Amino acid sequence: MTDKIILASASPRRRDLLNLMGLSFTVMPSDREEVITKTAPDAVVEELSFQKAEDIAEKTADGLIIGSDTVVTIDGKILGKPASREEAIEMIRSLSGRTHEVYTGVTLIERANGKTVRTETFSEKADVKVMTLSEDEIEGYVDRGESMDKAGAYGIQGYFSVFIEEIKGEYATVLGLPVAGLYRRLRSKGGILHA
């Protein structure tokens, strides 16, 4: 396996998580337009993570490309990034006092001599329980400015963490990169991790 790792994402949280794993990598965000053909949330994040990784793989002769995508779901509905303050408020209101799911998909594409030699895609799920919030708390949170670029209108690593009652699953899945699942796959293939 190659020692060159490329993260196909501009997410600072994903960068932080790879750094936490002790990996040396470069960042090359995918700019391919995302096309969703699936409906199940785990299939959606796997599809989108593959599209991101594939985009960078096509531009890379050698290396291991990591693509990742995260969605928030409640009542079977996928919550993307809000388009407006009002939409962000509505999303947070829908999460208040309830448990929702966060799915993160990851695709690993290994390239050697200009050819793809291995592809693996997986997803992880975490259940997140949010305390019951008042309208003032909901609007106050959205007005902090953390909502607009995040799926489900919140970032668990920010102020929203004070509203979380419980997480079942890996915390890093909610952040956007399930490092335990990624570590297991990299360790099983050898060459990247020297533990």
C-alpha positions, 0 to 999 in steps of 0.5 A: 500500500502507498504511503501517500494519502490524499483527503478529498475534502476541505472539511477542517474537522476531517483534517483534524481527525486524520491528524489525530490518527497521526497520518501524513496527508495532503488535502485536495477537495473534490469539486465534482457536482454531487449527484444523489441517486439513492434514497437510504441515508447510508447508501447516500453517504456511501455514494457521495463519498465515492464520487468525491474520492473518484474525482480525485483518483482520476487526477492522481497516479499514485496514492490512497484517496479518502472521500467522505460525506455526512448526512443528518436524518430524522423521521427518514428525512435527510437534512442537508445544509440549510439555505436560510436562517429560517430553514436552519431554525426549522431543522433545529426545531425538528431535532429538539427533544428527539433522537436523530441519526448521523450517517458518514460514508467513507470511500478509500481508493488506492491508485498505483501507476495511474490505475485503481488497484483497490476500492472500499466504501463503508458507512457508520451511523450514530444516534444523537439525542438532543435535549428539548430546546426553547425557541430562544435557545433555537434562535440563539443558536442559529444566530451564533452562525454555526448552522449554515455550512453544516448538515442538519444545521449544527456542528457538534464540536461547537456550541451545540454540544451543550444541547446533546444528551446522549450519543450512541455510536462513534463521536467522530462519525458525527464530526464527519469521519469515523476514525475507528472504522477507518483505522480498522480498514487501514490497519487490516491492509497494512502499509499505512499504519505502523502500530 
